[in-house]
Amino acid sequence: MILVTGATGTVGREVVRLLSAGPGPLRGVRVMTRDPARVPGDCRTAETVAADYRDPVSLAPALAGVRTAFLVTTGVGGDDDALFLRAARAAGVRRVVKLSAAAVLDPGADDAITRWQRATEELLRGSGMEWTLLRPRSFMSNTLSWAASVRSERVVRTLYGSSANACVDPRDVAEVAVRALTEDRHAGRTYTLTGPSAISAVEQTAQLGRTLGVPLRLEELTRDQARAAWARRCPAAVVEALLTSADRQRAGAKARVDDTVRTLTGRAAGSFEAWARDHREAFGAFPAREAFGAFPAQDLDAGPGVPVGPRTDSGPPAGGRG
């Protein structure tokens, strides 16, 4: 039995979708969530169980009979990992595949989120169970935080828009996760996962505009504006971590490309252009008469950035921030 946590999230949902790719109901896979009603429809062929990391009584039945677990936690500074790993070991779980982040490898990253991620990795290594660590860079899907302003104003607002990040398609992260969950060769391995190239928000804005067929404009945010935007959704320690992460990206700490996706899957990592094309509907439909070619190219350019929203380069805390 494989247990998938975080099935309502960016990567967990894709993990369940890939595991359920065959015909008929999904067998041998269990989805753990606090609220089964939030499990996406395309994941409901799997067995679903209601459980909470902080409720050991609920964890016991969720982990019963589980051999391998996919672990996603988001409570920065909390003890969700410790509680889950304790229950998993007691239940006889053999291996845990954990979603972490590439930032843990950077000695210059010492923010609250990265310190927490390093600590949770150490908990897993010392758990007595087999482990695999997935360390993605920023998720391409973080740009969905731009969707509202793209639809309403055709504007992307961001901090340090010319800084580059080797962001990764969450579907690639999920494919690697499924391999780690279903193959025996991944125990004790750590995988840094990036896209095929480093790309800036300026370049993402241009590519997204071409995909949508409309001119998009990028507005540069000040640090104070970015801080205020994040503060509406995140605790103060997380906000400062996001700003520090953005500074590291501006300094070039997140531009390195790793070929791990190709090594493990046999194909190149997906590009942002392909991701944007597959998710264009999320950004809204625009009249055909507003075709991109009718506007000057410079309308797409503006300046530097990290997307404003809860799933930015440093979020979600469980992965995709690197």
FIPA-953791 format. One record per residue (C-alpha): residue number from 1; residue in three letters; x, y, z. Coordinates in pm, 1 decimal, always signed. Layout:
% FIPA-953791
+-------+--------+----------+----------+----------+
| tormi | gudren |        u |        v |        w |
+-------+--------+----------+----------+----------+
|   NUM |    ALA |        X |        Y |        Z |
...
+-------+--------+----------+----------+----------+
//
This chain:
% FIPA-953791
+-------+--------+----------+----------+----------+
| tormi | gudren |        u |        v |        w |
+-------+--------+----------+----------+----------+
|     1 |    MET |     +0.0 |     +0.0 |     +0.0 |
|     2 |    ILE |   +122.8 |   +350.0 |    -92.0 |
|     3 |    LEU |     +3.8 |   +643.0 |   +118.4 |
|     4 |    VAL |     -3.4 |   +987.3 |    -44.9 |
|     5 |    THR |    -27.1 |  +1295.7 |   +175.0 |
|     6 |    GLY |    -80.0 |  +1641.2 |    +26.3 |
|     7 |    ALA |   -313.7 |  +1508.7 |   -245.8 |
|     8 |    THR |   -498.8 |  +1841.8 |   -255.4 |
|     9 |    GLY |   -171.8 |  +2021.4 |   -336.1 |
|    10 |    THR |    +37.1 |  +2093.1 |   -642.1 |
|    11 |    VAL |   +254.3 |  +1779.2 |   -648.8 |
|    12 |    GLY |    +46.5 |  +1534.6 |   -444.0 |
|    13 |    ARG |   -245.6 |  +1560.0 |   -683.1 |
|    14 |    GLU |    -17.9 |  +1478.8 |   -976.1 |
|    15 |    VAL |   +130.7 |  +1184.8 |   -786.0 |
|    16 |    VAL |   -214.6 |  +1032.5 |   -737.8 |
|    17 |    ARG |   -306.9 |  +1104.0 |  -1100.2 |
|    18 |    LEU |     +2.5 |   +922.9 |  -1226.9 |
|    19 |    LEU |    -51.0 |   +629.0 |   -992.7 |
|    20 |    SER |   -409.3 |   +602.7 |  -1116.0 |
|    21 |    ALA |   -325.4 |   +625.1 |  -1486.0 |
|    22 |    GLY |   -454.0 |   +270.8 |  -1550.7 |
|    23 |    PRO |   -820.1 |   +179.4 |  -1612.7 |
|    24 |    GLY |  -1062.4 |   +109.9 |  -1329.5 |
|    25 |    PRO |  -1045.7 |   +200.9 |   -959.7 |
|    26 |    LEU |   -705.6 |   +264.4 |   -809.7 |
|    27 |    ARG |   -588.1 |    -15.9 |   -584.2 |
|    28 |    GLY |   -297.4 |    -15.9 |   -343.4 |
|    29 |    VAL |   -300.8 |   +364.8 |   -305.8 |
|    30 |    ARG |   -447.3 |   +557.2 |    -13.9 |
|    31 |    VAL |   -492.1 |   +934.4 |     +3.6 |
|    32 |    MET |   -461.1 |  +1098.9 |   +345.2 |
|    33 |    THR |   -624.7 |  +1437.4 |   +396.8 |
|    34 |    ARG |   -782.8 |  +1638.4 |   +676.4 |
|    35 |    ASP |  -1084.2 |  +1707.8 |   +454.4 |
|    36 |    PRO |  -1178.2 |  +1432.7 |   +203.9 |
|    37 |    ALA |  -1422.9 |  +1671.5 |    +36.5 |
|    38 |    ARG |  -1126.7 |  +1873.4 |    -91.7 |
|    39 |    VAL |   -968.7 |  +1579.6 |   -275.1 |
|    40 |    PRO |   -985.1 |  +1657.1 |   -649.7 |
|    41 |    GLY |  -1225.5 |  +1448.7 |   -853.9 |
|    42 |    ASP |   -947.7 |  +1288.9 |  -1057.5 |
|    43 |    CYS |   -793.3 |  +1155.6 |   -733.5 |
|    44 |    ARG |  -1108.7 |  +1000.5 |   -589.5 |
|    45 |    THR |  -1054.0 |   +659.1 |   -747.3 |
|    46 |    ALA |   -802.1 |   +604.4 |   -467.0 |
|    47 |    GLU |   -901.6 |   +506.5 |   -114.3 |
|    48 |    THR |   -934.3 |   +826.2 |    +91.0 |
|    49 |    VAL |   -890.1 |   +850.5 |   +466.4 |
|    50 |    ALA |   -939.3 |  +1151.2 |   +694.0 |
|    51 |    ALA |   -638.7 |  +1209.2 |   +920.0 |
|    52 |    ASP |   -434.2 |  +1490.8 |  +1068.7 |
|    53 |    TYR |    -62.3 |  +1494.4 |  +1145.7 |
|    54 |    ARG |   -141.7 |  +1632.2 |  +1489.6 |
|    55 |    ASP |   -392.2 |  +1360.8 |  +1574.8 |
|    56 |    PRO |   -203.0 |  +1033.3 |  +1641.9 |
|    57 |    VAL |   -532.1 |   +847.0 |  +1680.7 |
|    58 |    SER |   -623.0 |   +933.2 |  +1319.7 |
|    59 |    LEU |   -276.1 |   +850.2 |  +1186.0 |
|    60 |    ALA |   -282.4 |   +487.2 |  +1299.5 |
|    61 |    PRO |   -563.5 |   +371.0 |  +1063.7 |
|    62 |    ALA |   -429.8 |   +592.0 |   +783.2 |
|    63 |    LEU |    -92.6 |   +413.5 |   +802.8 |
|    64 |    ALA |   -221.9 |    +60.5 |   +859.6 |
|    65 |    GLY |    -81.5 |   -171.2 |   +593.8 |
|    66 |    VAL |   +122.4 |   +107.5 |   +428.6 |
|    67 |    ARG |   +460.7 |     +7.0 |   +287.9 |
|    68 |    THR |   +565.7 |   +338.7 |   +129.5 |
|    69 |    ALA |   +452.5 |   +696.7 |   +199.5 |
|    70 |    PHE |   +480.0 |  +1026.6 |    +16.4 |
|    71 |    LEU |   +521.9 |  +1299.6 |   +277.0 |
|    72 |    VAL |   +429.8 |  +1664.2 |   +222.9 |
|    73 |    THR |   +421.2 |  +1905.2 |   +518.5 |
|    74 |    THR |   +371.5 |  +2281.3 |   +519.7 |
|    75 |    GLY |   +369.3 |  +2387.9 |   +884.1 |
|    76 |    VAL |   +692.0 |  +2587.1 |   +905.1 |
|    77 |    GLY |   +854.7 |  +2536.0 |  +1243.0 |
|    78 |    GLY |   +595.1 |  +2280.4 |  +1349.8 |
|    79 |    ASP |   +629.1 |  +1915.0 |  +1441.8 |
|    80 |    ASP |   +411.2 |  +1757.1 |  +1171.8 |
|    81 |    ASP |   +706.6 |  +1559.7 |  +1032.6 |
|    82 |    ALA |   +804.8 |  +1424.9 |  +1371.8 |
|    83 |    LEU |   +448.5 |  +1315.1 |  +1450.2 |
|    84 |    PHE |   +400.8 |  +1149.0 |  +1112.4 |
|    85 |    LEU |   +736.9 |   +970.5 |  +1115.6 |
|    86 |    ARG |   +679.3 |   +839.7 |  +1466.6 |
|    87 |    ALA |   +342.0 |   +697.9 |  +1364.4 |
|    88 |    ALA |   +480.2 |   +561.4 |  +1035.7 |
|    89 |    ARG |   +759.0 |   +374.5 |  +1207.1 |
|    90 |    ALA |   +515.9 |   +228.6 |  +1461.5 |
|    91 |    ALA |   +291.3 |   +115.0 |  +1175.3 |
|    92 |    GLY |   +578.0 |    -65.4 |  +1000.9 |
|    93 |    VAL |   +615.8 |   +168.6 |   +704.8 |
|    94 |    ARG |   +926.0 |    +72.8 |   +510.6 |
|    95 |    ARG |  +1008.9 |   +389.5 |   +312.5 |
|    96 |    VAL |   +916.0 |   +757.3 |   +313.5 |
|    97 |    VAL |   +961.2 |   +980.3 |     +9.2 |
|    98 |    LYS |   +967.3 |  +1341.5 |   +128.6 |
|    99 |    LEU |   +909.1 |  +1662.2 |    -65.3 |
|   100 |    SER |  +1173.5 |  +1912.0 |    +46.0 |
|   101 |    ALA |  +1344.1 |  +2195.6 |   -145.2 |
|   102 |    ALA |  +1669.6 |  +2271.0 |   -324.3 |
|   103 |    ALA |  +1745.2 |  +2560.1 |    -87.3 |
|   104 |    VAL |  +1868.6 |  +2316.8 |   +179.4 |
|   105 |    LEU |  +2183.8 |  +2266.0 |    -29.6 |
|   106 |    ASP |  +2276.6 |  +2633.7 |    -26.7 |
|   107 |    PRO |  +2502.6 |  +2727.4 |   +267.8 |
|   108 |    GLY |  +2393.4 |  +3088.1 |   +216.9 |
|   109 |    ALA |  +2028.8 |  +3001.1 |   +286.3 |
|   110 |    ASP |  +1960.7 |  +3046.0 |   +656.4 |
|   111 |    ASP |  +1601.3 |  +3166.0 |   +663.7 |
|   112 |    ALA |  +1330.7 |  +3017.5 |   +885.0 |
|   113 |    ILE |  +1181.8 |  +2799.5 |   +611.3 |
|   114 |    THR |  +1514.3 |  +2649.1 |   +504.5 |
|   115 |    ARG |  +1623.2 |  +2581.2 |   +862.7 |
|   116 |    TRP |  +1294.7 |  +2400.2 |   +919.8 |
|   117 |    GLN |  +1335.6 |  +2197.1 |   +600.6 |
|   118 |    ARG |  +1687.6 |  +2093.1 |   +696.2 |
|   119 |    ALA |  +1565.1 |  +1984.7 |  +1038.2 |
|   120 |    THR |  +1281.7 |  +1777.2 |   +892.9 |
|   121 |    GLU |  +1519.8 |  +1607.9 |   +650.0 |
|   122 |    GLU |  +1739.0 |  +1509.3 |   +943.7 |
|   123 |    LEU |  +1436.2 |  +1367.1 |  +1124.4 |
|   124 |    LEU |  +1365.2 |  +1143.0 |   +826.8 |
|   125 |    ARG |  +1725.6 |  +1030.4 |   +793.9 |
|   126 |    GLY |  +1729.8 |   +934.5 |  +1159.8 |
|   127 |    SER |  +1388.9 |   +765.0 |  +1157.6 |
|   128 |    GLY |  +1516.5 |   +413.4 |  +1098.7 |
|   129 |    MET |  +1308.6 |   +385.6 |   +778.8 |
|   130 |    GLU |  +1434.6 |   +398.2 |   +421.8 |
|   131 |    TRP |  +1411.4 |   +746.7 |   +277.5 |
|   132 |    THR |  +1425.7 |   +943.9 |    -45.2 |
|   133 |    LEU |  +1443.7 |  +1324.0 |    -57.0 |
|   134 |    LEU |  +1307.7 |  +1531.3 |   -345.8 |
|   135 |    ARG |  +1447.7 |  +1884.1 |   -362.8 |
|   136 |    PRO |  +1277.2 |  +2087.7 |   -635.7 |
|   137 |    ARG |  +1348.2 |  +2441.2 |   -737.8 |
|   138 |    SER |  +1057.6 |  +2682.3 |   -764.9 |
|   139 |    PHE |   +743.4 |  +2533.6 |   -918.4 |
|   140 |    MET |   +642.2 |  +2673.5 |  -1256.2 |
|   141 |    SER |   +288.7 |  +2668.0 |  -1119.7 |
|   142 |    ASN |   +383.5 |  +2943.7 |   -874.2 |
|   143 |    THR |   +307.2 |  +3181.8 |  -1159.4 |
|   144 |    LEU |    -61.4 |  +3098.5 |  -1112.8 |
|   145 |    SER |    -44.4 |  +3366.6 |   -843.7 |
|   146 |    TRP |    -34.7 |  +3610.6 |  -1136.2 |
|   147 |    ALA |   -361.4 |  +3483.4 |  -1285.7 |
|   148 |    ALA |   -598.3 |  +3740.0 |  -1132.5 |
|   149 |    SER |   -395.4 |  +4043.8 |  -1242.1 |
|   150 |    VAL |   -327.7 |  +3889.1 |  -1583.4 |
|   151 |    ARG |   -699.9 |  +3837.6 |  -1639.5 |
|   152 |    SER |   -810.6 |  +4176.6 |  -1509.6 |
|   153 |    GLU |   -520.4 |  +4406.4 |  -1598.6 |
|   154 |    ARG |   -279.9 |  +4207.8 |  -1818.6 |
|   155 |    VAL |    -15.4 |  +4285.7 |  -1560.4 |
|   156 |    VAL |   +238.4 |  +4075.7 |  -1370.7 |
|   157 |    ARG |   +361.2 |  +4232.6 |  -1046.6 |
|   158 |    THR |   +680.4 |  +4092.9 |   -904.2 |
|   159 |    LEU |  +1006.1 |  +4157.0 |   -721.7 |
|   160 |    TYR |  +1343.2 |  +4130.5 |   -903.4 |
|   161 |    GLY |  +1186.4 |  +4027.9 |  -1234.1 |
|   162 |    SER |  +1516.5 |  +3991.4 |  -1420.0 |
|   163 |    SER |  +1655.1 |  +3736.8 |  -1172.1 |
|   164 |    ALA |  +1657.4 |  +3378.5 |  -1297.2 |
|   165 |    ASN |  +1533.6 |  +3057.6 |  -1139.9 |
|   166 |    ALA |  +1568.3 |  +2705.7 |  -1285.1 |
|   167 |    CYS |  +1203.0 |  +2643.1 |  -1200.6 |
|   168 |    VAL |  +1054.2 |  +2298.6 |  -1252.8 |
|   169 |    ASP |   +723.3 |  +2165.1 |  -1380.5 |
|   170 |    PRO |   +542.6 |  +2006.4 |  -1080.6 |
|   171 |    ARG |   +442.3 |  +1720.6 |  -1309.8 |
|   172 |    ASP |   +810.9 |  +1630.2 |  -1342.0 |
|   173 |    VAL |   +848.0 |  +1633.9 |   -963.7 |
|   174 |    ALA |   +545.2 |  +1404.5 |   -937.6 |
|   175 |    GLU |   +684.8 |  +1162.4 |  -1194.5 |
|   176 |    VAL |  +1011.0 |  +1135.1 |  -1003.1 |
|   177 |    ALA |   +811.4 |  +1088.8 |   -680.5 |
|   178 |    VAL |   +613.5 |   +801.6 |   -833.3 |
|   179 |    ARG |   +934.9 |   +631.3 |   -940.3 |
|   180 |    ALA |  +1076.8 |   +671.7 |   -590.9 |
|   181 |    LEU |   +756.2 |   +528.3 |   -443.9 |
|   182 |    THR |   +735.9 |   +228.0 |   -675.2 |
|   183 |    GLU |  +1099.7 |   +135.0 |   -751.1 |
|   184 |    ASP |  +1357.7 |     -6.2 |   -510.5 |
|   185 |    ARG |  +1663.0 |   +180.1 |   -642.2 |
|   186 |    HIS |  +1591.6 |   +514.0 |   -475.8 |
|   187 |    ALA |  +1642.8 |   +437.2 |   -107.6 |
|   188 |    GLY |  +1891.4 |   +674.9 |    +56.2 |
|   189 |    ARG |  +1900.0 |   +906.6 |   -245.0 |
|   190 |    THR |  +1849.9 |  +1283.0 |   -270.4 |
|   191 |    TYR |  +1732.3 |  +1434.9 |   -598.2 |
|   192 |    THR |  +1760.1 |  +1802.3 |   -693.0 |
|   193 |    LEU |  +1493.5 |  +1873.1 |   -955.7 |
|   194 |    THR |  +1502.0 |  +2168.9 |  -1193.5 |
|   195 |    GLY |  +1364.1 |  +2270.2 |  -1527.0 |
|   196 |    PRO |  +1569.8 |  +2263.8 |  -1848.7 |
|   197 |    SER |  +1694.5 |  +2621.3 |  -1810.6 |
|   198 |    ALA |  +1693.5 |  +2916.5 |  -1572.9 |
|   199 |    ILE |  +1425.0 |  +3170.2 |  -1658.5 |
|   200 |    SER |  +1332.9 |  +3512.6 |  -1520.5 |
|   201 |    ALA |   +987.8 |  +3655.6 |  -1453.2 |
|   202 |    VAL |  +1045.3 |  +3896.2 |  -1742.0 |
|   203 |    GLU |  +1093.3 |  +3599.0 |  -1974.5 |
|   204 |    GLN |   +800.7 |  +3409.9 |  -1820.9 |
|   205 |    THR |   +577.4 |  +3713.1 |  -1872.6 |
|   206 |    ALA |   +678.0 |  +3733.4 |  -2239.1 |
|   207 |    GLN |   +622.3 |  +3361.8 |  -2295.9 |
|   208 |    LEU |   +289.2 |  +3369.3 |  -2117.3 |
|   209 |    GLY |   +178.7 |  +3666.2 |  -2326.5 |
|   210 |    ARG |   +264.2 |  +3481.8 |  -2647.2 |
|   211 |    THR |    +75.1 |  +3176.3 |  -2525.0 |
|   212 |    LEU |   -234.8 |  +3380.6 |  -2438.5 |
|   213 |    GLY |   -211.0 |  +3593.1 |  -2750.4 |
|   214 |    VAL |   -212.8 |  +3924.1 |  -2562.3 |
|   215 |    PRO |    +52.6 |  +4174.0 |  -2451.7 |
|   216 |    LEU |   +140.3 |  +4149.9 |  -2083.8 |
|   217 |    ARG |   +322.4 |  +4411.5 |  -1881.5 |
|   218 |    LEU |   +548.9 |  +4347.2 |  -1583.9 |
|   219 |    GLU |   +550.0 |  +4597.7 |  -1298.1 |
|   220 |    GLU |   +847.4 |  +4599.8 |  -1064.0 |
|   221 |    LEU |   +762.8 |  +4584.7 |   -694.0 |
|   222 |    THR |   +971.5 |  +4740.0 |   -421.6 |
|   223 |    ARG |  +1075.2 |  +4524.1 |   -126.6 |
|   224 |    ASP |   +823.9 |  +4707.2 |    +91.2 |
|   225 |    GLN |   +543.7 |  +4638.3 |   -156.2 |
|   226 |    ALA |   +636.2 |  +4270.6 |   -175.3 |
|   227 |    ARG |   +658.5 |  +4248.5 |   +202.8 |
|   228 |    ALA |   +313.4 |  +4404.8 |   +239.9 |
|   229 |    ALA |   +161.4 |  +4168.5 |    -17.9 |
|   230 |    TRP |   +306.5 |  +3857.7 |   +148.8 |
|   231 |    ALA |   +216.5 |  +3984.3 |   +496.7 |
|   232 |    ARG |   -152.0 |  +3966.6 |   +403.5 |
|   233 |    ARG |   -117.6 |  +3588.4 |   +368.2 |
|   234 |    CYS |   +186.5 |  +3470.6 |   +562.8 |
|   235 |    PRO |   +334.1 |  +3496.4 |   +916.0 |
|   236 |    ALA |   +612.7 |  +3750.2 |   +964.9 |
|   237 |    ALA |   +889.7 |  +3487.7 |   +977.8 |
|   238 |    VAL |   +773.2 |  +3340.5 |   +647.1 |
|   239 |    VAL |   +754.0 |  +3686.0 |   +487.0 |
|   240 |    GLU |  +1114.9 |  +3757.8 |   +582.5 |
|   241 |    ALA |  +1215.0 |  +3415.9 |   +450.8 |
|   242 |    LEU |  +1047.8 |  +3494.9 |   +118.2 |
|   243 |    LEU |  +1237.1 |  +3823.0 |    +92.0 |
|   244 |    THR |  +1568.2 |  +3658.5 |   +179.9 |
|   245 |    SER |  +1498.8 |  +3387.9 |    -77.3 |
|   246 |    ALA |  +1429.2 |  +3652.6 |   -341.2 |
|   247 |    ASP |  +1758.8 |  +3822.1 |   -256.2 |
|   248 |    ARG |  +1942.4 |  +3492.5 |   -304.3 |
|   249 |    GLN |  +1776.6 |  +3444.4 |   -639.7 |
|   250 |    ARG |  +1876.8 |  +3796.4 |   -742.5 |
|   251 |    ALA |  +2237.2 |  +3703.1 |   -655.2 |
|   252 |    GLY |  +2219.9 |  +3403.6 |   -890.5 |
|   253 |    ALA |  +2185.1 |  +3127.1 |   -630.4 |
|   254 |    LYS |  +1896.1 |  +2958.0 |   -808.9 |
|   255 |    ALA |  +2005.2 |  +2950.0 |  -1171.0 |
|   256 |    ARG |  +2188.1 |  +2617.3 |  -1172.9 |
|   257 |    VAL |  +2028.1 |  +2346.7 |  -1386.7 |
|   258 |    ASP |  +2041.8 |  +1979.2 |  -1289.4 |
|   259 |    ASP |  +1965.2 |  +1699.3 |  -1535.8 |
|   260 |    THR |  +1806.5 |  +1471.6 |  -1274.9 |
|   261 |    VAL |  +1465.9 |  +1461.7 |  -1443.7 |
|   262 |    ARG |  +1620.7 |  +1328.7 |  -1765.9 |
|   263 |    THR |  +1839.2 |  +1082.5 |  -1575.7 |
|   264 |    LEU |  +1544.8 |   +933.6 |  -1387.5 |
|   265 |    THR |  +1269.6 |   +954.3 |  -1649.9 |
|   266 |    GLY |  +1461.1 |   +923.0 |  -1977.2 |
|   267 |    ARG |  +1324.9 |  +1252.0 |  -2112.5 |
|   268 |    ALA |  +1410.2 |  +1618.7 |  -2079.2 |
|   269 |    ALA |  +1247.6 |  +1825.5 |  -1807.4 |
|   270 |    GLY |   +945.9 |  +2022.3 |  -1924.2 |
|   271 |    SER |   +990.4 |  +2386.7 |  -2023.8 |
|   272 |    PHE |   +796.0 |  +2683.1 |  -1886.6 |
|   273 |    GLU |   +661.5 |  +2745.5 |  -2235.7 |
|   274 |    ALA |   +507.8 |  +2396.1 |  -2241.0 |
|   275 |    TRP |   +371.1 |  +2436.3 |  -1887.7 |
|   276 |    ALA |   +211.5 |  +2771.7 |  -1977.6 |
|   277 |    ARG |    +55.7 |  +2626.3 |  -2290.9 |
|   278 |    ASP |   -100.0 |  +2341.0 |  -2092.1 |
|   279 |    HIS |   -237.1 |  +2581.4 |  -1827.7 |
|   280 |    ARG |   -338.9 |  +2877.6 |  -2041.6 |
|   281 |    GLU |   -704.7 |  +2848.3 |  -1939.2 |
|   282 |    ALA |   -611.6 |  +2924.6 |  -1578.4 |
|   283 |    PHE |   -502.6 |  +3271.8 |  -1688.5 |
|   284 |    GLY |   -823.0 |  +3343.4 |  -1881.4 |
|   285 |    ALA |   -935.4 |  +3350.0 |  -2241.7 |
|   286 |    PHE |   -888.7 |  +3660.2 |  -2457.6 |
|   287 |    PRO |  -1058.9 |  +3766.3 |  -2782.6 |
|   288 |    ALA |   -881.5 |  +3653.9 |  -3099.1 |
|   289 |    ARG |   -870.6 |  +4013.6 |  -3229.3 |
|   290 |    GLU |   -622.7 |  +4093.7 |  -2950.7 |
|   291 |    ALA |   -361.0 |  +3868.5 |  -3101.7 |
|   292 |    PHE |    -11.9 |  +3917.8 |  -2967.5 |
|   293 |    GLY |   +127.6 |  +4019.8 |  -3304.2 |
|   294 |    ALA |    -84.9 |  +4335.0 |  -3304.2 |
|   295 |    PHE |   +113.8 |  +4490.1 |  -3020.0 |
|   296 |    PRO |   +474.9 |  +4606.5 |  -2992.9 |
|   297 |    ALA |   +706.7 |  +4354.3 |  -2826.7 |
|   298 |    GLN |   +831.2 |  +4606.3 |  -2571.0 |
|   299 |    ASP |   +485.5 |  +4603.1 |  -2408.9 |
|   300 |    LEU |   +579.6 |  +4264.2 |  -2262.6 |
|   301 |    ASP |   +888.8 |  +4385.9 |  -2085.1 |
|   302 |    ALA |   +910.4 |  +4578.6 |  -1764.2 |
|   303 |    GLY |  +1165.2 |  +4479.8 |  -1510.1 |
|   304 |    PRO |  +1259.9 |  +4230.7 |  -1240.2 |
|   305 |    GLY |  +1067.3 |  +3951.2 |  -1000.9 |
|   306 |    VAL |   +938.1 |  +3687.4 |   -769.7 |
|   307 |    PRO |   +563.6 |  +3635.9 |   -816.2 |
|   308 |    VAL |   +345.8 |  +3777.3 |   -540.1 |
|   309 |    GLY |   +122.2 |  +3516.8 |   -379.1 |
|   310 |    PRO |   +123.8 |  +3222.3 |   -142.6 |
|   311 |    ARG |   +309.3 |  +2995.3 |   -385.1 |
|   312 |    THR |   +610.7 |  +3205.6 |   -465.1 |
|   313 |    ASP |   +969.9 |  +3095.0 |   -497.7 |
|   314 |    SER |   +992.2 |  +3039.2 |   -126.7 |
|   315 |    GLY |   +653.5 |  +2879.9 |   -101.5 |
|   316 |    PRO |   +483.0 |  +2654.2 |    -54.4 |
|   317 |    PRO |   +720.8 |  +2579.1 |   +234.9 |
|   318 |    ALA |   +712.9 |  +2206.6 |   +165.2 |
|   319 |    GLY |   +870.7 |  +2235.8 |   -173.9 |
|   320 |    GLY |   +924.5 |  +2439.3 |   -486.5 |
|   321 |    ARG |  +1106.4 |  +2722.1 |   -322.0 |
|   322 |    GLY |  +1480.4 |  +2632.2 |   -369.5 |
+-------+--------+----------+----------+----------+
//
